């Protein structure tokens, strides 16, 4: 592995081997997602507590201060919308030259295993890996399911993650599921957990994140369960405690409630 690629991965994954990525790329197919209408304002209080941002080039240029020192994972796939026929029909939207120009630490692309566009999305990943390796930029593969949320079981996600790793992804983002160890045990590269739609309670988020970390994930790439929450700073601090301080679910929940109560009193 070349120095540049090692350096970029070291910026993303912290010395303890863990990471907390904050995705704000949802607008590329959802438009002005709730509480992400003004991305720069939403993430400002959260930046001190995340390890990297996952973002599109448009929002990076328009909403993120260039003085920001957090590493950037650049979303480089798209071409479909939530009102279109099939979310799986994505292509590569951003060149590696652009990624270099923007000084990013990694690029991210969705793959849709089992969809009508499986072949296209996997070949997109392969081409992106070729270019990334040429320029020392790691690729994060996102095991997307489109609108078919019922696909999120261990057998399917293990298949997706292994294929992404086989094609050269340096990191794989996937959903937590029951028997999550079957996913991580079969994936030879680091796995980070996605959040998906908001979970009903913060305790539910702490539980699945803690379980995933215990079963082999190195961290999370969690967005809506943080910045759509009424107390986003309390959420991200509690999650950071689980990921980087090995806090239990109970400890994380107590920390969340303490910060929440202090915030509520100030407001």
Buried (B, 14 or more C-beta within 10 A) or exposed (E): EEEEBEEBBEBBBBEEEBBBBBBBBBBBBEEEBEBBEEBEEBBBEBBEBBBBBBBBBBBBEEBBEEEBEBBBBBBBBBEBEEEEEEBBBBBBBBEBEBBEEBEBBBBBBBBBBEBEBBEBBBEBBBBBBEBBBEBBBBBBBBBBBBEBEEBBBBEBBBBBBBBBBEBBBBBBBBBBBEEBBBBBEBBEBBBBBBBBEBBEEBEEBBBBBBBBBEBBBBBBBBBBBBBBBEBBBBBBBBBBBBBBEEBEBEBBBBBBBEBBEEBEEEE
